[in-house]
Amino acid sequence: MLDESAWGKSRGLDQGGPPYPLVRHLLDAAAMALRLWDVYLSANQRRAIAAGLGCSLEQARGTVALCAGLHDIGKISGFQFCSRHGKAHLSEAFLADVGKIGVERVGHDVAGMQAASAVLEALGFEDAGEGSAVRRIAEIIGGHHGRFHRNDYRRTALWAVQERLGGRTWDLQRGLHGQVVHRLLGEPKVPEAFGAGVAVLVTGVVILADWLVSQEDYVRGRQQALEGSLADHFRRSQADAPAVLREAGLEPVELTYRGFSESYGIDGDPNPLQRSVMDELPAATKGGRKGGIMLVTAAPGDGKSETALEAVRALSQVFDTRGYAFVLPTMATSDQMHGRVAASLRRQAGEGAGLTLLHSMAWLNTAYADEDLRGGGSVLVCDGDEGPGAARSEADLRPRRWLRGMKRALLAQFAVGTVDQALMSVLPVRHNALRLLGLSGKAFIVDEAHAYDPYMQVLLGRLLNWLGTFGVPVVLLSATLPVSVSDRLIKEYLRGAGLKASELKKRHFQAPYPGWLYVDADTGACTSMSLERQREQAAVRSMDLRVRVEPVSHSVTAGARGRLAVIERLVEPVAVGEGGCALVVCNTVGEAQQTYLRLQERYPSLADEELLLVHARFPGNVREERTALVTGGMGRGGPRPARRIVVATQVVEQSLDLDADLVISDLAPLALLLQRAGRCWRHENWWTQHGYPGGRGRPGWADAPRLVVLDPLASAGKVPVQWGEVYAEHLLIETSKVMAELDGDTIPIPGGVQQLVERVHGDRADRFDWDDPAKSAAWSAYRGGEMAARGMADVVVVPRARSLWELHEMHHLQGAEDEWKAATRLGADSVRLLCVHQQPDGRVTLDAAGQEDLPAADAEPTASDVRRVMRRTIPVRADWFTGAEADAHQPPAPWAEHPMLGEIRILRQPVVNGRAQAVQVGKKTLRLDTELGLVRK
C-alpha cells in the first residue's frame, strides 16, 4: 500500500498538521503538465517534442506528464530527514528500514535520476541503453532543479547508490508512487527513443509545472483540504490548473490585427519594405513545416521594427508560434522598444497578454509599480534558489506578478529586452532549459544584429541553432551587418533545422540592401524582396549624405587643428547663427564631457536645453530624463527646438529616434559611423510629405545632410590612447582610409551602405600588407583578438542541439551555474556605483543639496527604498574598485545580503559649500557633477 507519510512540501506550510504528501505533489505536477501541453505550449513546440520522441502528439502528451509526475521521486530518500516537521510524521515502516541513508548525502534530484530506471522498469518500460526513453527520463528528473547531472549507468554503481536511498521499503514506495502517477495518467506508453534536444525542452515543461504547483498559496490550500482518494485529488488538480495558469499570466491571448497604421500607431501607409513583407512573404512561407529565418537590411530609420512585427505576424500563422521575443543590444534601447510594443499590443486588444521587460535593471522601469517589486507568494522548492529573499523581482501589460522572477520572464507570451537574457539559454547556467522553453514557443526578433562582437556572435549563432531545431521563426534586423556574419548566423539556424553542414558550405546567403531574404528551414529555399519593391524602398529613403573629413589633433597645443577648436567652428552656425540641431558624437565619456565644457565656455548664450550632454555615466534617473528630452525634441513628432546641440557618446547609435541637421563624429569603425550618420536628416522624407513639426523647417545653412568625421589619423597621426579600449586600431585605420576617399563626396543612402561595410568589416584576404608593418600589425592584433573571442565562446557555449548526446553536457563547466557567473559579453566586469553626499552636519543624502536622505542602512529596505537607490546608480568598471581601499566603497553591512543593494559600490562624497568633492579611488578621482555626470580624472 502506498504510504502517504512520505512528504513533498513542508517549509512555509501549516506546522500544526502533517506536511503535504509527496504523491499529491507529483499528481499536481502531472496535472499542470497536461494543462501546459494543451494551452501554454505552442503547436510548434508540441510537434517538435512529438517528432523528437518519434510518436503521436497524444503519446508525447502522456510522456511529458509522466516526466512531471515523477520529477520528485527522489524525495523518497534521505530528503525525508531534512525537515524535523517532515521526519516527525514519517511512518514506522520508513523509520525501521533506513538502509545506508546518511552515509553519503545525495540531493533528491540526483537521487531521483539514479532511482528512475528501477521505477520505470517496474512500470514495464525497458532500459534499452544510451538514448533510450528510460535513461532520458532519468536525466530529466535529475535536471528538474535547473542543472543536469552525469548519470552513471553501471549496474554495480546503481546498486550501491540504491542502498544509500533507503532499504527495501523505500524502494517499494518509490515504485508505488510511480505506479499511482502512471495509472491516473491513463498508463501512457513511453516511446522507445527520446532525443536529447527535445529532452531539454521537456525538462523546461517539468520545471515550470513544478514551480506553478509549488506556489505557497496553492500548496497551503491543498494541504488544508485533502481529498479522500488520490483519484479525486488528481481530478481536482486538473480542475484547478486553468486558474493557476491564468493567474500566472501564462494563458496566451489572441490579438486582433487592426491594420498596419492603427496596430503600430503610425500615421500613414506602410513603406515599400513593409508592404513587401505583407504582400510577398506569405507566398514564400506557403507549405513551410519547420520554421524559417529572415534577414531584413535597411538604413536606420526605415521602419525595420514594424517590418519585423509584420513578418512575425505572417510567420506565426504558418508555423503556429504565439507571441514574440524582441531582443536588442542595450537596456536603453530595450526600455524604449518595450514602450512601443506595449502600445502596439494595447491597440490590438492585447491588454491581457503577458509582456515582460528583460534586463538586469528591468524592475526600475517606470512601468513597474513599487508593490510589484515585492513579488507574489514564494515558490516552495527545496534547494533554496527560488525561496524567500532570493526571488529578484523584475519588471497587464504589466505581466502577472508571477512572471517577474529573473528566470521566468522569458515565459511570457511577449518579451522585450537585452539579447543577454536570451543568450543565457545557451550558456551552462542553471535553468537554461527553462529559458529555451520560453523562447521556443514564440517568434524571435534580433534587432541591431550588427552590434554584437565575435564572442556574442558565436553565442547568438548557437541560440539560432537551437531555435532552428524547434522550428521557431527568426527575424534578424540590421542596417550595417557584414554579409559574412549574416551568412554564418543563417547557416547555424539551418543546421539546427537539420540541413547538412557539408551542403551549407556550398551555399551563400545574402539579402538585398535595402530589402529582405527569407530562407525556409525545411528545404533551404530562398526568397528575396522583389526587385520592384527594392527600387521603391531605395527611392523613398534615398539620400546623398555629404561627407567631410576634418583632420584633428588631440594635443592641447594643436591650435586651430585641435579637436575642440574644430568642433567649435563646426557648430557655430547652430550656436550663434540661424540655429538648427547638431549632434556631436564622441568616442569616450571623458571626451564628451570636455567637449560639452568647451562649448559651454565658448557659447555662454546657449540656454540649458540648447546644449545637452548625454552619456552612460549619469545616474539612471538623470539619463532617462535626458534621453527623453533629446528624443522628444528631435524625434519625428517634435516639437523641434529652434536651436540645440547634443553632445553624446555611443548611446545615440542604436534605436534612438533622433533627427539632426548636422552630425559630427569622432572617427569610429565605419559601420558605427553609418549608424551615427543615420541620425542625420532621418525624417526628411516624411516631413517633406507631411510637414515639419510645428512648421519649423531646417535652417538655411543645412542645405543637405552632412556627416563630418574628426579624424586624428588623417594627417599621419595616431589612434588616441584612450580609444584603445573602445575600438580596434585595425578598424579605425581601414575606416580612415575609406573616409579619405570619400572626403568632399557623398555616400548614396541606402545604395552605398553595404559596399562600404564590406570594405571595412567584411572577410577579405588582402588585409595583411608586408609593405605596411603598422597596418599589418593592427590587422594581426584584430584578427587574433577575434579568433580568441570566438575560441572563448566555443569553450563556454552549450553543444549544438543535434550534437547533444547526454543532458549533462548542457552544464559542462563547473562553477557556471548561476547567471552572474556566466558572461554573455567579453570585457571588464561592471558594477553599479551609488554616489552619496556626506553633508557637513553628518547626514548622508542622495543629493548634493541635502534634500533626500539615504534610506536607513540599519533597517530592511522597502521596495520604494530600493527603487530610489538603484535608480541613482551608474554602471562603471569593476576594476576601478580594486586593492586595499576597495572595502571603503562596500555597501552597508545590512545591505550585503540584498540581491540588488548587496552588489553596488558606494562613493561617499564630502559636500563643501553645497558642492560634492572628488574622492580618490585608486590612481584616479571620482566626482558626480550635476551637469557632467560622473567625472573620472
N, C-alpha and C positions, 0 to 999 in steps of 0.2 A: 504494500500500500504506500502511496506517495505520502511523504512526511512534510507537512507544511510548516514545520518549525524551522526549516532552512529558510533563512530570511534574505531578502534582496535589498531593502531600504530600511535604515534605522535613523541615521543622523537627520536632525531637523524635524522629526516626527514626534507625535504624542508618546512620551515615555511611560505613560501610565498603563499602556496595554502592550500586546505583542507587536514586534516590528512587522513590516509589510512582507508577506511571504514571497519568496523568490519566484515560485511558479506563476504567481499572479502578475508579477512584473514582466516575466517572459511573455505571458499571454497579452499583456498590454502592448508590448513592443511589437509582437506579431500582428496584432490588430491594426496598430498605427502604420506598419509597413504596408499592409494591404491598402489602407487609405492613401498613403503616399503614392503607391503604384497607380491607383485608379484616378487620382485627382492631381497630385503635385507633379509627378514625372511627366515630361513632355513625351509625345508619341515617338520622337526620335530616340529618346533615352530608352523607352520600353523596347523598341525594335533593336537597338544596339545590344541591350542585355540579352534578349532572346537569341540574337544571332551569335553572341559570344558563348551562349550555353548550347547552341545547336538544337533548340527546341521551340515549341509553340509559345505564344505570348502567355497563355494561361498557365502552362507548366513553369515558365520563368517567374510568373507572379507568385506561385506557390513556393518556389525555391527561395526567392528573396524574403518572403515572410518567414520561412523556416530559419534562414540565417539570422533574422532579427529575433525570432523566438528562442534561439539557442545562444544568443550573444553572451549572456551572463552565466552560462552553465558552469563556468569555472569558479563561481562563488561557492559551490559545494566543495569546499577545500578549507585551508587554513583561514581563508577570509572570514569564515563564520565566527572566528575568535577575535576579530579586530574591533568589536564593539562589546562593551560589557552588557549593554542592554540586549543585544542580539544573542550573545552567548548564554545569558540567563534564561532565555526561552528555548534553547535547543533541547530536543528530546534526549532521553537517556540512551536511546539507540545510537544516536550520533556520538554522544559523550563516551560511550563504552567501547567505541571502535575507531579511535582516532589514528591508528596506524602510526606512521612516522611524521605526522603533521608537526611542524615546528623545527624539524631537523634543518630544513633549508627553506627560507621564505620564498614563496613564488607568488607573484601578482596574479589576481584572478583572471586577467586577460590571457596571460601565458598559461595558467592552469587550464583554462578553457580550451586553448589551442591544443594543448597536449592531451587533453581528455576527449576531444571531439571525435577522433576516429573511432574510439570504442563506443561512444554514444550512437554515432551514425551506423556503425556496423550492427549494433543491437536493433536498429530500425530496419535492417535488411539491405543497407547500402554497402556496396563493395568498394574497398580501397584498391583501386586499380593502379596505384603507383603515382609517380610525379605527374602533376597536372590534372589528376582526377578530381571530380567534384568533392569527394570526401576530404581530400587534403586541402583543397582550395577553401572549403567552408571552414576548416580548422584555422587557416590563415586569416580569414575574415574575422572569426571570433577573436583571434589573438590581436587583431588590429582595431578593435572597436573603441579603444581609448585613444585612437589617433596615431599610434605608432605600430607599424608591423614588426614582427619578430621572426627570426630564423627558427624554423621548426625542424627538430631532429627526428627523423623517421625510423631510426634504427630500433629494432624491436627490444633489444636489451635495455637501451636507454629509456624507451617508453614505459617498460615495466617498472624500472627504477623510479621514474617520475610519478607513476600512478601510486606507488607506495607512499609517496610524500603527500598525496592528495587525500589520504584517509584510507581506512580499511574497506572491507567488502561492503559494509552498509553504505558508505559514501559512494562507492562505485555504483551500487544498485540504485541509489537515489538519483544519481546523475542520469542513469538510463531511464528511470521512471519519469523524471521531469521532461526528458526529451520525448518520450512516448506520448505524454499528455499533449504537448505542443503539436506534435506531428498529427495526432488523432483529431484534435479540434480544428486543425487546418485542412482537414479532409484527406489526410495521408498523401501529401504531394509526392510525386516521383521526382527524385533528383536526377538530372541528366548525367551522362557518363563523363562528359568533359566540361571544363569551366575555364574560359580564357582568363589570363591574368589581368589584362587591361580592364575587362568587364568586371572582374572581382573587385578592383579598386572602386569602381562606380557603385557596386552593391554595398561595399563597406560604407560608403558615404550615406546610403539609404539607412543602413543599420544604425550608424551613429546618430543620424537625425531622428529616427524613430525612438531610439533610446532616450535622447535628450527631451523630446516632446513629452514622453510619458514619465519622465523623471522630474518634471517641474513640481516644486514643493506643494503648490495648491492642489495639483492633480493627485499626487500620491496621498496627501492628507485626506482628501475627500474619499478616496477609495478605501483607505485604512479604516476610516470610521464607520463604514457600512459595507462590509464584505458580503458578497452573495453566498448563498448556501452551497452552490455547486460550482465547479470550475467551468462547466459549460455555460452556466448563467453569467459567470464573471466575464467570459470571453465575449458573449453577446453584448453585454453592457460596454465592454471596451470598444467593440466595433461601433456601437451606437454613439459613444462619446467622442470618437475620433474626429468626426467632421467639425465639431465645435472647437476642439483643441487646435486643429489645423487652421481654422478660420481665425481664431483669436491670435494665433502666432503670425498672422499675415501671410500665410503660405498658400492660400487658396487663390489660384490665378483668376484674373478678371479679363473680360473681353473688351477691347477698345472699340469705339465707334468712330471710324475714319470720317472726318468732316471735310475732306478735300484738302488740297495742299495748303492754300493760303490760311484757312481757318485752323487747321491742325497745328501749324507751326508758327502762327502769328505773324505771317509775312504779308505785307501789303503789296500784292502783285502776283503775277503768274510765275510758275517755275521757270528757271532759265533753261537753256538748251541741254546742259549737263543733267539737270534734274529731270527734265522732260524725257530725255532719252532713257533714263533708268525706268521711269514709269511706263514708257511705251515699248521698249526693246528688251528689257531684262526678262519679263515673263516668258517670252518665246525661247530665250536662251536656257531657262531652267526647266522647260517643259520635259516631263519624263524623268527628271532627276530623282535619284533614290538615296544618295549618300552624302548630301550636302554639296557645298562648293565654296570657293574663295574668290573674292572680288577685290580688285585694286582700283582705287579712284585717285587720279592725279589731276591736280588743278592748282592754279595760283592762289595765294592767300586771298580770302575774301570772295571766293567763287561759290560759297554755299555748300561746301563739302559735307558739313554736318547734316543738313537737311537731305542731301543726296544719299547719305548713308542710311538715314532713317527710312527713306522711301525704299531703298534697296532691301533693308531688313523686313519691311512690311511685305514685300513680294517674296523674299526668300523664306520667311517664316511660314507663309501659307503653303509653300511647296514642301518644305522639309519638316513641318509640324513642330517647330520650336515655339516657345512662348516668352515674350519679353526680350530684353537685350541687356548686355553689359557694355557700357561705353567707357573705355579707359583712355586716359590722357597722361602726359608726362609729368605734370606738376599738380600740387594741391591747389594753387591759384586757378589754373585752367579747369580743374575738376569742379571747384566751387561754382565757377561761372557756368559751366555746362550743366551742373545739377539744377540750377535755377531754370535754365532753358528747357530741360527735359521735363521738370515738374510742371512748368506752364503748358507744355505740349500735351502731357498726359491729362491735365485738367480739362483742356479743350476737347479731348476725346473721351470724356466721361470716365476717366481713369482714377477718380478720387479714392477708390477703394484699393488701388494697386499698391503693392509694397514697392517703395522706391528708397534705396539706401545710398548714402554717400560714403565712398570707400577711400579713406586715407587715415593716417595715424592721428590726425587732429580733426577728424570729421565732426565730432561732437561739439566742437567750438563754433560750428556754423550757426548762424542766427536762425536757421530753420529748426533748430533743436531747442526745446524749452528746458529750463532748469530741472523741472520734475522728470524729464526724460533721462537725465543723467543719473538718476538714482536707480534706474533699471527696474525690471519687474522682479517676480519671485525668483529665487535662486534655483539652479538645477542640481538635484541631489545625485551627484556622482561620487565615486569612491576614491579617485586619485587626486582630488582637490583642484584640478585645473580649471574648473568652472564654478567652484564653490564661492561662498560669500567673500567679498573683498578682492576676488580675482577676476570677476566679470567686468572688464573695462567697457563701459557703455559708449556707443558711438551715436553718431547721429543715426498715416494717412498721407496722404502723401507725406506725412512723416510715416515711416514704416511702423508696424506694430512693435511695441517695445521689445518683444522677444527677439526681434531681428537685429537689435543694435549691438549684440556682442561682437567682438572683433572677428571671431571665426565664423559668424553666421550671416554677416551682411551680404555675402555673395549669393545667399539662398533666395533673396528677394527676387520677384519677377523682373524688376528693373533695378539696375545698379549703375551708378556713375562714380568714377574715382580714378585714382592713380593706377598706372599699369602695374606697379609693385604688388598691389593686393592680388592681382590675377597671377603674377609670376610666382607668388608663394606656392601655388598649386603644383609647380614642377620643381620645387626645392625640397630637400629632405627634412621638412618641418612637420611638426605634429599637426594632424588633421588636414594634411594636404588632400586626402581623399574627399573630405567634405567640401573643400574648395572646388575640386574638379566636379563634384556632383552639382554644385551651384552653377558652374559655368557651362556644363554640358547640356543643359536644357533650354538655353536661350541663345540668341544670336550674339556674336561677339564683334564689337567695333573697336578698332585701334586707331585713334587719332594721332596726328603728328608722328607717323611711323618713322620719319627721318630723324627723330630726336634721340634715338637710342643708340648707345655706343656698342662696340663689338661684343662686349660681355652680355649686355642686355639683349642683343640680337640673338645670341645663342639661346638664352632663356625663352625669349618670345618664340623662336622657331620651335623649341621643344613643346611649348604650350600649344602652338598651332598643330603640331604633330598629334597630340592627344585629342584635340578638338576634331581633327580630321577623322580619327578613329571612331568617334561617336557621331559623325555626320552633322556637326554643328556648322551652320553657315557663318562665314567670317568676312568682314569688310575692313580693308586697310585703307587709310586716308593719308595722303601726303602731298605736299607742294614741291618737295625737293629730295625725293628718295632716289638714290642711285639704282640703276637697273640691276646691278649685281646683287644688291641687298634684297630687293623685292623678288628677284628670281629665287634666291635661297629660301626666303620665307614661304613662297608659294610651293616650292618643292617639298619643304618639310611637311606642310599640310597634306599634300598629295601622298607622300609616303605613309603618313598616318592613316589615310583613307584606303591604303592597300596597293597603290601603284608602285611598281618596282623601281628601286633606285637606279638600276642599270639602264632602264628605259628613260627615266627622267634626265639622266646625264646627257642624253642626246637632244634634249629639248631646251628651248629658251623662251621665257615668259616676259613679255614687255607690254605695258599698257601705252596707249597713245597719250600724248600730252597736248592739250588737256583731254581728258576722257576717262574711260574705264575698261578694264579687262575682267571677264568672268571666266573661271575655269571650273568645269564640272568635276567633282571629286570621284565619281564613278568611272568616267571614261577619259578624263583629262582633256576633253574637248574645250576649245577656247572660243569665246565670243567677245568682240570688241564693240565699243560705241561706234555707231555708223559714221562714215566719213562726212556725211551731210551735217549731222549734229555736231561733230567735232569742229567743223568750219564755223557753224553758227555760234558755238560757245567761244571760239577764239575771237570772233568778231565782236561779240557782246562785251568781252573783257579786254579787248585789245588796248594796249597802251605802250607807248615808246618811252621807256624810262631813261632819262638822260643821266649819264654817269660822269662824275668829275672826281679826279684823284688829287688830293692835296697832300704833297709831301710834308711831313711834320717831324718835329723833333720833340722828345720828351725831356730834353735837358732844360733846366731852369734858365740857362743863359742863351737860349736859342733865338731870342728876339722875335721878329715878325713871323718866323717859321715855327715858333713854338706851338705846340698843340693848342694850348688855351688861347693864345693870341689869334690863331686861325679860326677857332670856334667863335670867338668874339666877333670877328669880321663877318663870318657867315650868317650869324643870327641878327646882325644889326638891322636889316630891313624889318624884322619882326619886332625887335625891342624898341626901336625909336622911329621906325618908318611907318608904312601902311598897316603894319600888324600882320596877322595870319597865325598859323600854327606850325611850329617847328619841333621835331623830335630829335634829340641828341642821345645816341645810344653808346654807352661806354662799356668797356670790357671788364672793369672791376668796380667794386663799390667805392674804393678809395678814390679812383679817378672820377667817378660820378660826383662824389662829394666835393672834390677840388673844383670840378667844372661848375657846379652849382654856386659855390662861393665866389668864384671869379666872375661869373655873370651877374651875381647879386651886387658885387662891388662895382662892376663896370656900368651896370644899368640900374641904378638905385630907384629909378622912377617906376620900375615894374612892381605891380601890386602882388599880394600873396598868391592869388590864383593865376597870375600871369607867368609866374616862374615856379615850376613844381619839380620836386625831386622824388623819384620812385625807385626803390630797390628792395632787396630781400632782407636787409638788416634794420628794418623798422619793427617795432613791436607789432604783433599780429593785428591788433585792432586799428593801429595807425595805418598800416599798409593796406588793410581792407578799405579804409576811408579814402586814402589817396588814390588807390586804383579805381574806386567807384567815381571819384571826382574827375579823373582823367578820361575814363571810358564814357562817362555821362556827357561830357562836353565835346569830345572828339569822336563819338560814335555816329552811326548813321542818322539817328534821330535828333541829335543836338540837345539843347541849343548850343550852337557853335560859338565859342568865345571870339571876341574881336582880336585878341592878342594872347598868345600862350606859347611858352617854351617849356617843354617837358624834357628834363634830363633823367635818363633811366639807364638801367643795366639790361641784361638778357631777359628780365621778367616780361618785357613787352614783345618778345619774339613770337610767342606761341599763343594762339587762340584768343588774344585780346583784340577787341574791335576798336581800332584807332584809325583815324584818317588825318594825316599831316600834310601840309603844303610842301614841306621840305624835310628830308630825312638825312641827318648827318651821323655817320657811324665810324667808330674805330675799325681798323682793319680786323676782319674776322674770317673764318672759313667761309668759302663762297656760298654754300647752302644757307648759312646763317645770315649772310649779307642779304641774300634774296628774301629771307623771312623778314628781316628788318625793313627792307625796301617795300615789302607787301603792305606796310602801314602808310605808304605814300600814295595819295590820291586813291585810296582804297574804294571810296564810294562815288567816285566822279561820274561813272556811267549812270548810276542810279539817280544821282542828283540832277544830272543833265536831263533825264526823262521826267523826274517828279519834283524838281525844285530843291534848292538848297535849304537847309534847316533855318527857319526864321528869315529866309530871303537873303542871308548873308553869303555872298559868293567868295571866291578866292581873291586875295589881294592882287594888284596889278603886276607885281614882280613875279608871281607864281604863274608863269605862262605855260609851264609844262611840269610834269612830275620829275623831281631831281633826287638823286642819291649822291651824296658827297662822302667819299671814303678818305679817312685820315690815315695815311699810310706811312709808318716810320721806316719801311723798307724801300720806299720809292727813290730815295737818294743815297743808296748804298748803306742804309742804316741797319740796325739790328733789331731783333724782336725784343721789346722791353722785358726786363727780368720778371716783372710782376705778371706778365702774361703767360709765363711758362707753365704755371699751374692751371691755366684755363684752357689754352688751345695748343695743339701740336704745332711745332715750328714748321714741319713739312707742309701742313695745310695752309699756313699763313704765307709761306714762300710761293706756293703754287697760286694762291689767290692773288697775291700782289702782282704776279706775272700776268695773269689774265686781266686784272683791273688796269694795268698799264696799257694793254692793248685796247681796252675799251674807253680809256680816258678821252673825254670830248665826244664820244659816240653815244649810241643808245642801245639798250637791251630791249628787243621786242618781247613784250609780255602778252600772251604766255609762250609764244613760239620759240623764243631763245632760251628758255629756262632749262630744259632737260639737257641740252647740249653743254651748257656751262657747268651744270652739276657734274656731268660725266667727266669733263676735263679735269676737275679738281678731285672729285671724290670717287670716280669710277675705278674699276680694276684695269690697270694698264701695265704693260710690260716694260715701258720705256722710262720709268721713274728714276732709275739709277743712272748717273752720269759720271763716267770716270774723269771727265774734264772739269767737273764742278764738285770738288770734295765736300764743300759745306752743304750743298743741296743733297748730295748722296748720303751724307751722314744724317741729315734730318729725315730723309726718307727711310733709311735703315732703322733709325730710332722709332719712327712712327710705325713702320711695319712690324718691328719687333714687339712693340707695345701692344699692337692689335692682335698679334698671334698669342702673346702671353695672356691677354684678356680672354680670348676665345678658349685658350687652354684651361684657364682657371674656371671658366663657366662649365666646360666639359667635365671637370672634376666634380663640381657640386651638383649639377643638374641630374634629375632622375632619368632613367633609361627611356628610350622611345617606347611608345605604347606597345608596339608589336614586337619589341625586343625584350620586354619584361617577361621573366620566367617565374621567379618567385617574388612574392609581395614584399619581403623584407628588403628587396633592392630599392624600394621607394624611400627607405631610410638607411641608406648605405653609409652615411657619415655619422660617426659618433659625435655627440655634443652639439648637433644642429637640430634639436628637437623643437625649439621654440622660435617664434618669428623674429625676436630681437637678436637672435644669434645667426640668422641667415641673411646674407647680403644679396639684395636684388640689384644693387649698383656697386661698382668699384669706386674707390676713392676714400678719402678720410672720413672716419665716422663723425657723426654730428651729434650735438646735444642742444637742448633748448636753454637759453640764458634768460634769467629774470633780473632786470635792473631795478634795484630798490634804492630808496633815498634815506640816508640817516640824517634826520633833522637835528638842529642844534639842541633841541630840548630832549633828545634821546629817542623820540618816536621814529619808527621805521615805516615809511609810506611808499605807495606805488607811484606817486607823482612828486615832482620836484617842489611844487607849491605846498605840499603837505596837506592836501585836502582829503586824500583817500588812504586810510591806514592799511598796512599789510594785514591780511587775516591772521588771527592769533595763531602763533606757531606751536602753542602748547595745547591746542584743542583739535578735535576731529574736524577737518574742514567740511563745510557743507558743499553741495553741488554748485551753488552760486559762488562760493569762495573759489572753488577750483576753476570755474569758468573765468572769474575775474583775474586770477593769477595767470592761467595759461594763455589767455588772450593777449597778455602783455609780453609773452616770451618771444625770443628771437632765435632762429636756428643758426648755430655757429659751429665751427670745427671743434671736435672734442680735444684735439691735441693742443689747443690753446691752454687747456687746464691740466697740465701735467707737472710732475715734480713735487717737491716738498710742500709748496704752497697750495696745491690742489685742494686740500682739506678746508682751506679758508672759504671756499666757494660752494661747499656742500649745502644742501638744504637743511633746515632744522631737523633734529632727530625725530620728532613726532611725524614728520612728513616722509621719512625714509621708506616706509612700507607702502605708501600710497602708490598705485600703479602709474600715475602721471607725475605727481609732485616729487616723488622719490627720484625721478630721473633728471630733474633740472639742475642747473648751476645758478648760483646767485651772485650778482655783482653788487656789493654794498658800497654805494657812492656817498661820500660825505657831502652835505649841502652847505655851501658858504655863500652868504648874500643872495640866497634864492637860486643858486646855480650849482648843478651837480659837478663834482670834481672828478678828475680822471683817477683811475685805480690801476696800480701796477699789477700786471698779470704776465708772469714770465719776463721776457725782454721787451714787452710792449705795454702800452697803457690802453685802457678801455674807458669810454665815457659815452653815456646815452645823451645825445643832443636832441632837443625838440624839433629842430629843423633838419638836421643832417642824419638822424638815426644813430646807430652805434658807430662810434668813431674809434678806430684802432690805429695807434701810432707807435 
